Amino acid sequence: MKPSSFFSYRAGVLFLLLFSLVFAGCGSSASSPEAVVQKYFRAIADNNVDAVLSCFPLKTVDQKNMPAVRAWAQAGLAAQHAGFKAMGGLKSVKTTIAKQEGNTAFASALITTGNGQTFEQQVILVNEDGWKISIGPVVEMLGL
């Protein structure tokens, strides 16, 4: 699978990568935007939906909508995980913070797969009781 087709999946899974974006801990224990990005991509590679969801600021999502959010996440995760698996898994993620303004950080993740392919993913993070990957547009799109 070519990297471009791998990332065609992300359109349906904007949050699974925002991009971008497994690792050291996304919850309130995440000490840095870099740690969240690492955790996020590792969770995708490990096919771990709970770890992926922990990387997003979901406390404002009504609990009655969480099954829909989880189903959406699982569908996107399956596609992303398949892409990583087809490329030999995840070898490394190198994260650079391009800009940080208050509670918002703009990151770039350089991802290397097991077969040596590399691609870059842009990620926007917000600090809401710990750093999380922003999914504002997704929440709006889903009406949550």
C-alpha positions in Angstrom: 0.0 0.0 0.0 1.4 3.4 -1.0 1.7 6.1 1.7 -0.8 8.2 -0.3 -3.4 5.5 -0.3 -2.7 4.9 3.4 -3.6 8.5 4.2 -6.6 8.6 2.0 -8.2 6.7 4.9 -7.6 9.6 7.2 -10.3 11.7 5.6 -12.8 9.5 7.5 -10.6 9.5 10.5 -9.5 13.1 10.9 -8.9 12.6 14.6 -6.9 9.4 14.1 -4.3 11.5 12.5 -5.0 15.1 12.5 -3.5 14.0 12.2 -1.9 13.9 13.3 -1.1 12.1 15.5 1.1 7.3 20.9 3.3 6.4 23.7 3.8 8.2 26.9 0.2 9.0 28.0 -2.5 11.2 26.5 -4.6 11.7 29.5 -4.0 14.3 32.1 -0.6 12.8 32.7 0.6 13.8 29.2 3.4 16.2 30.0 4.0 17.5 26.5 2.4 17.7 23.0 5.2 15.5 21.8 4.2 12.7 24.2 0.6 12.8 23.0 1.6 12.6 19.4 3.8 9.6 20.2 1.1 7.9 22.1 -1.4 8.5 19.4 0.6 6.9 16.6 1.7 4.0 18.7 -2.0 3.4 19.6 -2.9 3.3 15.9 0.0 0.9 15.2 -1.1 -1.3 18.2 -4.8 -1.1 17.1 -5.7 0.2 20.6 -8.9 2.2 20.4 -8.9 3.1 24.1 -5.4 4.6 23.8 -6.5 6.5 20.6 -9.6 7.9 22.3 -7.5 9.0 25.4 -5.6 11.3 23.0 -8.7 13.4 22.3 -10.5 16.0 24.5 -13.8 14.1 24.8 -15.0 15.4 28.2 -17.4 17.8 26.5 -19.0 15.0 24.5 -22.3 14.0 25.9 -21.9 10.4 27.3 -25.0 9.2 25.3 -22.9 10.0 22.2 -19.8 8.1 23.3 -20.9 4.8 21.6 -21.1 6.7 18.3 -17.7 8.3 18.9 -16.2 4.9 19.8 -17.7 3.3 16.7 -16.3 6.1 14.5 -12.9 5.7 16.1 -12.9 2.0 15.7 -13.7 2.2 12.0 -11.0 4.8 11.4 -8.5 2.9 13.5 -9.1 -0.3 11.5 -8.1 1.5 8.3 -5.1 3.3 9.8 -3.9 0.1 11.5 -4.2 -1.8 8.3 -2.1 0.9 6.6 0.7 0.6 9.2 0.5 -3.2 9.1 0.9 -3.2 5.3 4.0 -1.0 5.6 5.7 -3.3 8.2 4.3 -1.6 11.3 5.5 1.6 13.0 9.2 2.0 13.5 9.4 5.5 14.9 7.7 8.9 15.3 9.8 12.1 15.5 7.7 15.1 16.6 8.6 18.7 16.2 6.6 21.5 17.7 6.3 24.2 15.0 4.5 26.7 17.1 2.9 26.9 20.5 0.5 29.7 21.5 -1.0 29.4 24.9 -3.1 26.2 25.1 -2.6 25.4 21.4 0.4 23.6 19.8 1.1 22.9 16.1 3.2 19.8 15.6 4.7 17.9 12.8 5.2 14.2 13.1 7.7 12.4 10.9 6.6 8.8 10.9 8.8 5.9 9.7 7.3 2.6 9.1 8.9 -0.9 9.4 9.7 -1.1 5.7 11.5 2.3 5.8 8.8 4.5 4.3 8.4 7.9 5.8 5.6 10.5 5.8 4.8 13.6 7.7 1.6 14.4 9.5 0.5 17.7 10.9 -1.2 17.7 14.2 -3.0 20.4 16.2 -3.1 19.9 20.0 -5.0 21.7 22.8 -4.2 21.8 26.4 -7.4 20.9 28.2 -6.5 19.2 31.5 -3.4 17.9 29.7 -2.4 17.9 26.1 -4.8 16.3 23.6 -5.2 16.2 19.8 -7.7 18.7 18.6 -10.8 17.2 17.1 -13.1 20.3 17.1 -13.9 20.1 13.4 -14.8 16.4 13.8 -17.1 17.0 16.8 -18.8 19.7 14.8 -19.1 17.5 11.7 -20.7 14.7 13.8 -23.0 17.1 15.6 -21.7 16.0 19.0 
